[in-house]
Amino acid sequence: MKKALSLILALIIIISMFAGCSKGGKGSSSIAPSKDPNGTQNTENKFEKKIKFSASSVDVDANASYLDEARYKKLNEMFNFEIEFVPVAWDTWAERDRIWINSGDMPDVMFWDFNYNDYVKYTKQGILKALPADYTTKYPNLASVINRTGVEDFLKNVNGGELCIIPNVIYQTPITEIPIDSNVAFYRKDWAKKLGIEVGPTITMDELCKLADEMIKKDPGGNGAGKTIGITGPAPSVYFSFLLPFNNRYAEIYNNGTEYVYGPYDDSTLEGIKNVKSVLNTGVIDQDFYTVKGNEYRDKFYAGKAGIMLSGCSVSHYAVEFTGQFKEANPNLDPFESMGITAITDNKGVYHAQNGVNFWASSIFNADMDDEKMDRILSIMDYISTEEGQKLVYLGVEGEDYTKNGDKYEMKLDSEGKAPISQMKNYYWTKPILPDDWALHDPTIDESARKVVIDVFKAKEANMNVAMLDYNYTFLSSPEKNNFAVNVSDAITQVLLSKGDLEAEWAKWKESVRPKVEPVLKEVNEQLLKK
């Protein structure tokens, strides 16, 4: 009898190892709010049973009560729920998630920094709970978000058509038809005006360098002779601005139309590196760019030590974050009059764009969670995915969190002049739609500030050469590719700083990585192109 029981238990264990991600069920006993034709929630039918679930995230506080928040009360009226928040810190986030998953202590819903190879592994091990098979009809607003990321089919193909993740979309309503990078040059518009230089939504590499040179020589910021930095920014941003226009595939494996090749081996990449070296030799770029840590480059710009800053820029960056930080450093200056943005093109006016993924981070679910709890979580996310839900997350409840006077929205502030902290906002503003999208129609943002950013994106789109994402390569999980890791940016920095001949040093580096590169190219060409 004992032997038979042992055999049965062993078979159960073996079967469970190959079961894949746990299936989301259809038999929830809760009553979901119905959807109206516009995708917003009809709250006449409430969920009958209160559900409590645990959720990890950055920006939340396990010790702070949210029960009196107007946002929570509004959501709770519709969904009858409580959340046990489990905070994670930005610097230990990925490691904390990994520990939870490996130890079996994963919260019900986990904020996860997506890694495709891990996703494949976790789904096959049955660690993650799948969305129900009918999620596209049951949660149509959430389904629209997932579809807009562009990666839904690839993620479903991992495990027989099941989806075990919700990727957070960056732009549900993209500025450009093809989602592209947000890289720009911030510049001191007031300094350029003093110099009699007008900058449009785009600027060529040579024009940018000329502007930087004028700022250094004529010192419109009053720093003193030789004390003004022309262009500051981290190394990747410098290379994006002055190398990418020569080859927007310079750091990646890509399909050239015939076969998969390695961008650093292209002759155009070497030409781009030579261009960076040439610009560095003119002195217009911060000579310490390669040692920049964190946001030190921003501090130099805000402090008026540098006239141009290379960075990414969404509407919220320009209209709220960066201009707000500039104002803190320069209380007597109007940030919108003092700071402008422009996109850097090649010297023929073509913007070399990169088609970035339209999602960042994700939510994944504990396989041990029951269907009723999963349904409640997904129902809330479905509502958050609507225009009404987004407005609730960011603005709150009218009369409680803000007042409206005509088209003007006035947020209620605390004694320090800041919007009160909201746990509901801090959790949901990164799930499942990221704040980049909200900024495109945030009624509290000045329309002229929004237009500045949109005009730059549109100017990029009007004349661009775009390197499109190859999802077949991105979502290929194979031994050589999975273990391939080369930091091209660091290699370029080392070559630029070396005292030897640049071309010879670059050739030496290419040969040093060939044993790593060739097996990957062979594997990828065989698997994707059957070559």
C-alpha positions in Angstrom: 0.0 0.0 0.0 2.8 2.4 1.0 4.6 1.6 -2.3 1.5 2.3 -4.3 0.9 5.6 -2.5 4.6 6.6 -3.1 4.2 5.8 -6.8 1.0 7.9 -7.1 2.7 10.8 -5.3 5.8 10.5 -7.6 3.5 10.6 -10.7 1.7 13.7 -9.4 5.0 15.5 -8.9 6.3 14.5 -12.4 3.0 15.6 -14.0 3.1 19.0 -12.2 6.6 19.6 -13.4 5.4 19.7 -17.0 2.0 21.3 -16.4 3.1 24.8 -17.6 1.8 28.0 -16.1 -1.3 27.6 -14.0 -4.6 28.1 -15.9 -6.8 31.0 -15.1 -10.3 29.7 -14.6 -13.7 30.9 -15.8 -15.8 29.8 -12.9 -15.4 32.8 -10.6 -18.3 33.4 -8.2 -18.0 37.1 -8.3 -20.2 39.4 -10.3 -18.1 41.6 -12.6 -19.3 45.1 -13.4 -20.6 45.2 -16.9 -19.0 47.4 -19.6 -20.7 50.1 -21.4 -20.1 50.6 -25.2 -17.3 53.1 -24.4 -15.4 50.6 -22.3 -16.0 52.3 -18.9 -17.5 50.4 -16.0 -21.1 50.2 -15.1 -21.2 49.9 -11.3 -24.8 48.8 -10.7 -23.7 45.2 -10.2 -21.1 44.9 -7.4 -18.8 42.2 -6.5 -20.4 40.4 -3.5 -17.5 39.0 -1.6 -14.6 41.2 -0.4 -11.3 40.1 -1.8 -7.9 40.9 -0.3 -4.7 40.3 -2.3 -1.0 41.0 -1.9 0.8 43.1 -4.4 4.5 44.2 -4.6 5.7 47.4 -6.1 8.1 50.3 -5.9 6.6 53.6 -4.6 4.2 51.9 -2.1 4.4 51.8 1.7 3.2 48.8 3.7 2.7 50.9 6.8 0.6 53.7 5.2 -3.2 53.4 5.3 -5.1 54.0 2.1 -8.6 53.2 3.4 -9.6 56.9 3.7 -8.3 57.8 0.3 -11.0 59.1 -2.1 -9.4 57.0 -4.9 -9.7 53.8 -2.9 -13.2 54.5 -1.8 -14.3 55.0 -5.4 -12.5 51.8 -6.5 -13.8 49.9 -3.5 -17.4 50.8 -4.3 -17.0 49.1 -7.7 -14.7 46.2 -6.8 -14.9 45.4 -3.0 -11.3 44.8 -2.3 -8.2 45.5 -0.2 -4.5 45.3 -1.1 -1.7 44.2 1.1 1.1 46.2 -0.3 4.6 44.7 -0.3 7.2 47.4 -1.0 10.4 46.9 -3.1 13.3 49.3 -3.5 14.5 50.3 -7.0 18.0 49.2 -6.4 17.1 45.7 -5.1 13.9 45.2 -7.0 15.1 42.5 -9.5 16.9 40.5 -6.9 13.9 40.6 -4.5 11.6 39.3 -7.2 14.0 36.5 -8.0 14.2 35.5 -4.3 10.4 35.4 -3.9 10.0 33.3 -7.1 12.7 30.8 -6.2 11.6 30.4 -2.6 7.9 30.1 -3.4 7.0 33.3 -1.5 5.8 35.3 -4.4 2.9 37.8 -3.6 -0.4 37.3 -5.4 0.5 39.9 -8.1 4.2 40.9 -8.5 5.6 44.0 -10.2 8.3 42.4 -12.4 11.1 43.7 -14.5 10.5 41.6 -17.6 13.2 39.1 -18.7 12.2 36.9 -21.6 14.4 33.9 -20.7 13.1 33.9 -17.2 9.5 34.2 -18.4 10.0 31.1 -20.5 11.5 29.2 -17.6 8.8 30.3 -15.1 5.9 29.4 -17.3 7.2 26.0 -18.1 7.8 25.4 -14.4 4.2 26.3 -13.6 5.3 29.1 -11.3 3.0 31.7 -12.9 -0.8 31.7 -13.2 -2.2 32.3 -16.7 -4.8 34.8 -17.6 -8.2 33.0 -18.3 -8.6 31.8 -21.9 -11.4 34.4 -22.5 -9.5 37.4 -21.2 -9.9 39.3 -24.4 -13.7 39.4 -24.1 -13.9 39.4 -20.3 -11.5 42.3 -19.8 -11.6 44.1 -23.2 -9.9 47.4 -22.0 -7.0 45.5 -20.5 -6.8 43.3 -23.6 -6.4 46.4 -25.7 -3.5 47.5 -23.6 -1.8 44.1 -23.9 -2.3 44.1 -27.6 -0.9 47.6 -28.0 2.4 46.5 -26.6 3.0 44.5 -29.8 4.4 41.4 -28.0 1.2 39.6 -27.0 1.4 36.8 -29.6 5.1 36.1 -28.8 4.4 35.8 -25.1 1.4 33.5 -25.7 3.4 31.3 -28.0 5.8 30.4 -25.1 3.3 28.0 -23.5 0.7 26.8 -25.9 -1.3 30.0 -26.3 -1.6 30.9 -22.6 -0.6 34.4 -21.4 1.0 34.5 -18.0 1.9 38.1 -17.8 0.6 41.7 -18.3 3.2 43.9 -19.9 2.8 47.6 -19.1 2.3 49.6 -22.2 4.3 52.8 -22.6 2.0 54.5 -25.1 -1.6 53.3 -25.5 -2.0 56.2 -28.0 1.5 56.8 -29.4 2.6 60.2 -30.7 4.0 58.7 -33.8 2.6 55.9 -35.9 5.7 53.8 -35.2 6.8 54.1 -31.5 10.3 55.6 -31.5 12.9 56.6 -29.0 12.6 59.8 -26.9 16.2 61.0 -27.2 16.6 64.8 -27.5 19.0 67.6 -26.6 17.9 69.9 -23.8 19.5 73.3 -24.4 19.5 76.7 -22.7 17.1 78.5 -24.8 17.8 81.8 -23.0 21.5 81.4 -23.8 20.8 80.7 -27.4 18.6 83.8 -27.6 21.5 85.9 -26.3 23.7 84.4 -28.9 21.2 85.2 -31.7 20.8 81.5 -32.5 17.3 80.1 -33.1 16.8 76.3 -32.7 13.9 74.4 -34.2 12.5 71.0 -33.3 15.5 69.3 -35.0 19.2 70.3 -35.2 22.0 68.6 -37.2 25.1 67.3 -35.4 27.3 70.1 -36.8 24.7 72.8 -35.8 24.6 71.4 -32.3 28.3 71.4 -32.0 28.4 75.0 -33.3 25.8 76.1 -30.7 27.9 74.4 -27.9 31.1 76.1 -29.1 29.4 79.5 -29.1 28.1 78.9 -25.5 31.7 78.0 -24.4 33.4 80.9 -26.1 30.9 83.7 -25.4 29.8 82.5 -22.0 26.1 83.7 -22.0 25.6 82.1 -18.6 28.3 84.2 -17.0 30.4 81.3 -15.7 33.7 82.9 -16.5 36.2 82.2 -19.3 36.7 78.5 -19.9 34.3 77.4 -17.2 31.2 76.5 -19.4 30.6 72.9 -20.6 29.1 72.7 -24.0 27.4 69.3 -24.0 26.9 67.0 -21.1 25.3 63.6 -20.9 26.1 59.9 -20.1 28.2 57.9 -22.6 25.2 56.0 -24.2 23.5 59.4 -24.9 26.7 60.8 -26.5 27.0 57.7 -28.7 23.3 57.9 -29.6 23.7 61.5 -30.7 27.0 61.3 -32.6 27.5 57.6 -33.6 23.9 56.4 -34.2 23.4 58.7 -37.3 26.2 56.6 -39.0 24.7 53.3 -38.0 21.5 52.9 -36.0 22.4 49.2 -35.5 25.9 49.8 -34.2 25.5 47.8 -31.0 23.2 44.9 -32.0 22.8 41.7 -33.9 20.4 42.4 -36.8 19.1 41.0 -40.0 20.6 42.9 -42.9 18.1 41.5 -45.4 20.3 38.5 -46.2 21.6 37.2 -42.9 22.0 38.1 -39.3 25.2 40.2 -38.7 26.9 42.0 -35.8 26.5 45.8 -35.9 30.0 46.6 -34.4 31.6 44.8 -37.4 30.0 47.2 -39.9 32.3 49.8 -41.5 29.8 52.5 -40.7 30.1 51.8 -37.0 33.8 52.6 -37.2 33.0 55.8 -39.1 30.6 56.8 -36.3 33.3 56.2 -33.6 35.6 58.4 -35.6 33.0 61.1 -35.6 32.6 60.9 -31.8 36.4 61.2 -31.5 36.4 64.2 -33.8 33.7 65.9 -31.8 35.5 65.1 -28.5 38.7 66.7 -29.9 36.9 70.0 -30.5 36.2 70.2 -26.7 32.4 70.8 -27.0 31.6 67.6 -25.1 32.2 67.3 -21.4 35.6 65.6 -21.2 34.4 63.7 -18.1 31.3 62.2 -19.9 32.5 58.7 -19.4 32.7 59.0 -15.6 29.2 60.4 -15.2 27.2 58.7 -12.4 23.4 58.6 -12.1 22.0 62.1 -12.8 25.2 64.1 -12.4 24.9 65.3 -15.9 21.5 66.8 -15.1 22.9 68.6 -12.1 25.5 70.3 -14.3 22.8 71.5 -16.7 20.5 72.7 -14.0 23.3 74.5 -12.3 24.1 76.4 -15.4 27.5 74.8 -15.9 26.5 73.2 -19.2 24.5 74.7 -22.0 23.2 71.4 -23.6 22.1 68.1 -22.0 21.6 64.8 -23.8 18.7 62.8 -22.4 15.4 61.1 -23.1 12.3 63.2 -23.0 8.6 62.4 -22.7 5.8 65.0 -22.2 5.9 64.5 -18.5 9.7 64.8 -18.4 9.7 68.2 -20.1 6.4 69.6 -18.8 6.7 68.4 -15.2 9.8 66.6 -14.1 12.8 68.3 -15.8 11.3 71.7 -15.8 10.3 71.3 -12.1 13.9 70.3 -11.2 15.2 73.2 -13.2 12.9 75.6 -11.3 14.2 74.2 -8.0 17.7 75.0 -9.0 16.8 78.3 -10.6 13.9 79.8 -8.7 14.2 83.2 -10.5 14.0 81.7 -14.0 11.0 80.5 -16.0 12.0 76.9 -17.0 9.9 77.0 -20.2 11.6 80.2 -21.3 15.0 79.0 -20.3 15.0 75.5 -21.5 14.2 74.1 -24.9 14.4 70.6 -26.6 15.5 69.5 -30.0 16.2 66.2 -31.8 19.6 65.6 -33.3 19.8 64.6 -36.9 22.6 63.7 -39.2 24.1 66.5 -41.3 21.5 65.9 -44.0 18.6 66.5 -41.6 17.6 62.8 -41.3 16.7 61.5 -37.8 18.1 58.1 -37.1 15.5 56.5 -34.9 15.1 53.3 -33.0 11.8 51.5 -32.8 11.7 50.8 -29.0 9.6 48.2 -27.3 6.2 49.7 -26.4 6.2 48.3 -22.9 8.2 48.3 -19.7 8.1 46.0 -16.7 5.0 43.9 -16.0 2.7 42.2 -13.6 2.9 38.4 -13.1 0.7 36.2 -10.9 1.2 33.5 -8.3 0.1 30.2 -9.6 -1.4 29.3 -6.2 -3.9 32.1 -6.4 -7.6 31.1 -6.9 -9.6 32.2 -9.9 -11.9 34.5 -7.9 -9.0 36.6 -6.6 -7.4 36.6 -10.1 -10.7 37.8 -11.6 -10.9 40.7 -9.1 -7.3 41.9 -9.8 -7.9 41.7 -13.6 -11.3 43.5 -13.3 -9.6 46.4 -11.5 -6.9 46.5 -14.1 -9.5 46.5 -16.8 -11.1 49.6 -15.3 -7.7 51.3 -14.8 -7.1 50.8 -18.5 -10.1 53.0 -19.4 -9.9 56.8 -19.8 -12.1 57.1 -16.7 -9.8 54.8 -14.7 -6.7 56.7 -15.8 -8.3 60.0 -14.7 -9.1 58.5 -11.3 -5.5 57.3 -10.8 -3.8 60.5 -11.7 -6.3 63.2 -10.6 -8.4 61.4 -8.0 -12.0 62.3 -7.2 -13.4 65.7 -8.0 -14.1 67.7 -4.9 -11.8 65.5 -2.8 -8.5 65.6 -4.7 -9.1 68.4 -7.2 -11.5 71.0 -8.3 -12.5 72.0 -11.8 -13.1 75.5 -12.9 -14.1 75.5 -16.6 -11.2 73.7 -18.3 -8.9 74.3 -15.4 -8.0 71.5 -13.0 -6.7 72.6 -9.6 -5.1 69.9 -7.5 -5.7 70.1 -3.8 -2.3 70.5 -2.0 -1.1 70.0 1.5 0.5 72.6 3.8 3.8 72.1 1.9 2.2 72.9 -1.4 2.4 69.3 -2.6 -0.3 66.8 -3.6 -1.0 64.4 -0.8 0.6 60.9 -1.2 -1.9 58.3 -2.5 -1.1 54.7 -2.3 -3.6 53.9 -5.0 -1.9 56.3 -7.4 1.6 55.1 -6.4 0.6 51.6 -7.2 -1.5 51.9 -10.3 0.4 54.7 -12.1 2.9 52.1 -13.4 0.2 49.4 -14.1 -0.9 48.5 -16.8 -0.4 51.9 -18.6 2.7 53.9 -18.0 2.6 57.6 -17.2 4.1 58.5 -20.6 0.7 58.0 -22.1 -1.3 59.9 -19.5 0.9 63.0 -20.1 -0.4 63.1 -23.7 -3.8 64.1 -22.4 -3.3 65.2 -18.8 -5.5 68.3 -18.3 -3.2 69.7 -15.7 -0.3 70.0 -18.2 0.0 73.3 -20.0 -0.9 72.7 -23.6 2.0 74.8 -25.0 4.4 72.6 -23.0 2.9 69.4 -24.3 3.0 70.8 -27.9 6.8 71.4 -27.6 7.4 67.7 -27.0 4.9 66.5 -29.6 6.3 68.8 -32.2 9.8 67.3 -31.7 8.4 63.7 -32.1 6.5 64.7 -35.2 9.6 66.4 -36.6 11.6 63.1 -36.1 8.8 61.2 -37.8 8.7 63.5 -40.8 12.2 62.6 -41.9 13.6 59.6 -40.3 15.5 56.4 -40.9 14.2 53.9 -38.3 15.7 50.7 -37.1 12.7 48.4 -36.5 12.6 45.9 -33.8 13.0 42.3 -34.8 10.7 40.3 -32.4 11.7 37.0 -34.0 15.2 37.6 -32.8 14.2 39.3 -29.5 12.0 36.4 -28.5 14.3 33.7 -29.6 15.4 31.6 -26.7 18.5 29.5 -27.6 21.7 28.5 -25.7 24.2 30.7 -27.4 22.0 33.8 -27.7 20.8 33.5 -24.1 24.4 33.6 -22.8 25.6 36.3 -25.1 26.5 39.6 -23.4 28.9 42.2 -24.7 28.9 45.9 -23.5 29.5 47.7 -26.8 29.2 51.1 -25.1 32.0 50.4 -22.7 34.2 49.0 -25.5 33.7 52.3 -27.5 34.6 54.3 -24.5 37.8 52.3 -23.9 38.8 52.7 -27.6 38.1 56.5 -27.5 40.3 56.9 -24.4 43.1 54.7 -25.6 46.3 56.3 -26.7 46.8 53.9 -29.6 45.5 54.3 -33.1 41.7 54.3 -33.0 41.2 52.1 -36.0 43.7 49.5 -34.8 42.3 49.5 -31.3 38.7 49.0 -32.6 39.9 46.1 -34.9 41.7 44.5 -31.9 38.4 44.7 -29.8 36.4 43.2 -32.6 38.7 40.2 -32.8 38.6 39.8 -29.1 34.8 39.3 -29.1 34.7 37.2 -32.2 34.7 33.8 -30.3 31.6 35.1 -28.5 29.9 36.5 -31.5 30.4 33.9 -34.2 28.5 31.0 -32.4 25.5 33.3 -31.8 25.4 34.4 -35.5 25.7 30.8 -36.6 22.9 29.7 -34.2 20.5 32.6 -35.0 21.0 32.2 -38.8 20.3 28.5 -38.6 17.2 28.8 -36.4 15.6 31.9 -37.9 16.8 31.8 -41.5 17.5 28.1 -41.9 21.0 28.9 -43.1 
